[in-house]
Amino acid sequence: MKKMLFSLLAICVTAGGFAQNEKYVKAMEQLVPAVDTTRSVDGLTDLANSFERIANAEKTQWLPYYYAAVCLINKANTLYSMQQMDQIDAVMDKAEPLLKKAQELEPENSEIYCAFKMLNTGKMMADPMNRYMTYGPAAAEALEKAKALNPENPRVYLLEGTDKYYTPEQFGGSKEEAKKLFLLSKEKFLVAKPASSITPSWGLPQVMYFLSLQ
């Protein structure tokens, strides 16, 4: 009888876990596609907040922390394009602990290191003259780690290509080399098979945008 009760309890716990996981996945599925399409400051703020609410409810899941951080980094990039440099640091200060929490949960993950590359680049661009020696190497190191962990990650080559595209030629930039990297990224996007419906798959529209410029 006792054995039967334990079996029933185990079934109930498992069923509850599946139900909770299904609810989490559905909530994430409603938000993840917007990571590739949202570019306004307000839109990215709302999206980051939505992911953070999920993270607070699902504290063992790395993805909502990761996506919240990525949305904030994208928000900082938008502020940079608007020349609102004085607002970037506050956004990055909010993104960084979220990304570190994702890393605590998933220490050796190429996607997280890609995000750290983006984070350090964003911090540097807020004041490039004074911050290059600190954040430039940190960004490069994070990207190399991302590539080492998963050479098939298309976002690695998107980020490499973006660096090459925007860096002046006298400092190692090259539109021609950037195009090769964007083409490589596109190739890897087309064969990539995300592990699930909510694992990172963003970036192909950016690749196509850069290729359209060349």
C-alpha positions in Angstrom: 0.0 0.0 0.0 2.8 2.4 1.0 4.6 1.6 -2.3 1.4 2.4 -4.3 1.1 5.7 -2.5 4.7 6.7 -3.3 4.1 5.7 -7.0 0.9 7.8 -7.2 2.8 10.8 -5.6 5.6 10.4 -8.1 3.1 10.4 -10.9 1.4 13.6 -9.6 4.7 15.4 -9.1 5.9 14.4 -12.6 2.5 15.5 -14.2 2.7 18.8 -12.3 6.3 19.3 -13.6 5.2 18.7 -17.1 2.3 21.1 -16.8 4.5 23.8 -15.4 7.2 23.2 -18.1 4.5 23.4 -20.8 3.2 26.7 -19.4 6.8 28.1 -19.3 7.5 27.0 -22.9 4.2 28.5 -24.2 5.0 31.8 -22.5 8.4 31.9 -24.0 7.2 30.9 -27.5 5.0 34.0 -27.5 8.0 36.3 -26.9 11.1 34.7 -28.5 10.2 35.6 -32.2 10.0 39.3 -31.1 13.7 39.3 -30.3 14.5 39.3 -34.0 12.0 42.0 -34.9 11.8 44.5 -32.0 14.0 47.5 -32.4 12.3 50.4 -30.6 13.5 51.5 -27.2 10.1 51.1 -25.7 9.4 47.8 -27.4 12.8 46.3 -26.2 12.1 47.6 -22.7 8.7 45.9 -22.6 10.2 42.7 -24.1 13.0 42.6 -21.6 10.6 43.1 -18.7 8.4 40.2 -20.0 11.4 37.9 -20.1 12.5 39.0 -16.7 9.1 38.3 -15.2 9.3 34.7 -16.6 12.9 34.4 -15.2 11.6 35.4 -11.7 9.0 32.7 -11.9 11.3 30.1 -13.4 14.5 30.6 -11.5 16.2 27.4 -12.7 15.8 28.3 -16.5 18.7 30.2 -18.1 16.9 31.3 -21.3 14.6 34.0 -19.9 17.6 35.6 -18.1 19.6 35.4 -21.4 16.8 36.9 -23.5 16.1 39.7 -21.0 19.8 40.6 -21.2 19.9 40.4 -25.0 16.9 42.7 -25.3 18.5 45.2 -23.0 21.7 45.0 -25.0 19.7 45.6 -28.2 18.1 48.6 -26.4 21.5 50.0 -25.7 22.5 49.5 -29.4 19.4 51.4 -30.4 20.3 54.2 -28.0 23.7 54.3 -29.5 22.2 54.7 -33.0 20.2 57.6 -31.6 23.4 59.1 -30.1 21.9 58.9 -26.6 25.2 57.8 -25.1 24.5 59.0 -21.6 21.7 56.4 -21.2 23.7 53.3 -22.3 25.5 52.6 -19.0 22.3 52.4 -17.0 20.9 49.8 -19.5 24.1 47.7 -19.4 24.1 47.8 -15.6 20.7 46.1 -15.7 21.6 43.7 -18.5 24.9 42.4 -16.9 23.5 40.7 -13.7 20.8 39.0 -15.8 23.4 37.6 -18.2 25.6 36.5 -15.2 22.6 34.7 -13.8 22.1 32.9 -17.1 25.8 32.0 -17.0 25.5 30.6 -13.4 22.7 28.3 -14.7 24.5 27.4 -18.0 28.2 28.0 -17.5 29.6 26.7 -20.9 27.2 28.0 -23.5 28.2 29.6 -26.8 25.1 31.8 -26.9 25.8 33.3 -23.5 29.3 34.2 -24.5 28.0 35.8 -27.7 25.8 37.9 -25.4 28.8 38.8 -23.3 30.6 39.9 -26.4 27.7 42.2 -27.2 27.6 43.5 -23.7 31.3 44.4 -23.6 31.1 46.0 -27.1 28.1 48.1 -25.9 29.9 49.2 -22.8 32.9 50.2 -25.0 30.8 52.2 -27.5 29.4 54.3 -24.8 32.9 55.9 -24.5 35.2 54.2 -27.0 38.2 56.5 -26.5 38.5 55.8 -22.8 37.1 52.2 -22.7 38.6 50.4 -25.7 41.5 48.9 -23.7 39.2 47.5 -21.1 36.2 46.3 -23.0 37.7 45.7 -26.5 39.8 42.7 -25.3 37.0 41.5 -23.1 34.6 41.5 -26.1 37.1 39.7 -28.3 37.8 37.1 -25.6 34.1 36.4 -25.2 33.6 35.9 -28.9 36.5 33.5 -29.1 35.1 31.5 -26.3 31.7 31.4 -28.0 33.3 30.1 -31.2 35.3 27.5 -29.3 32.2 26.2 -27.5 30.2 25.9 -30.8 31.9 26.7 -34.1 28.6 26.1 -35.9 26.9 28.9 -34.0 25.8 31.4 -36.8 25.7 34.3 -34.4 29.4 34.1 -33.8 30.1 35.0 -37.5 27.4 37.6 -37.5 29.1 39.4 -34.6 32.5 38.9 -36.3 31.2 40.3 -39.5 29.6 43.3 -37.7 33.0 44.1 -36.1 34.8 43.9 -39.5 32.1 46.0 -41.2 32.2 48.9 -38.7 35.9 48.9 -37.8 37.9 51.4 -40.0 40.3 49.8 -42.4 43.4 51.3 -40.7 42.4 49.4 -37.5 41.7 46.1 -39.3 38.2 46.5 -40.6 37.2 45.3 -44.1 33.9 45.4 -45.9 35.1 42.5 -48.1 36.0 40.4 -45.1 32.8 41.3 -43.4 30.8 40.1 -46.4 32.6 36.7 -46.2 31.7 36.4 -42.6 28.1 37.3 -43.2 27.9 34.7 -46.0 29.3 32.1 -43.6 26.8 33.1 -41.0 24.0 32.8 -43.5 25.2 29.4 -44.5 25.2 28.2 -40.9 21.8 29.7 -40.2 20.3 27.8 -43.1 21.5 24.4 -41.7 21.1 25.2 -38.0 18.7 23.0 -36.1 17.7 24.7 -32.8 17.4 22.3 -29.9 13.8 23.6 -29.2 11.3 26.2 -30.1 12.7 28.6 -27.6 16.5 28.2 -27.9 18.3 31.1 -29.6 17.7 31.4 -33.4 17.8 35.2 -33.8 20.1 37.0 -36.2 19.3 35.9 -39.8 17.5 39.2 -40.6 20.5 41.1 -39.5 22.8 39.0 -41.7 20.5 39.6 -44.7 20.4 43.3 -44.0 24.2 43.6 -44.1 24.4 41.5 -47.2 21.9 43.8 -48.9 24.3 46.7 -48.3 27.1 45.1 -50.3 
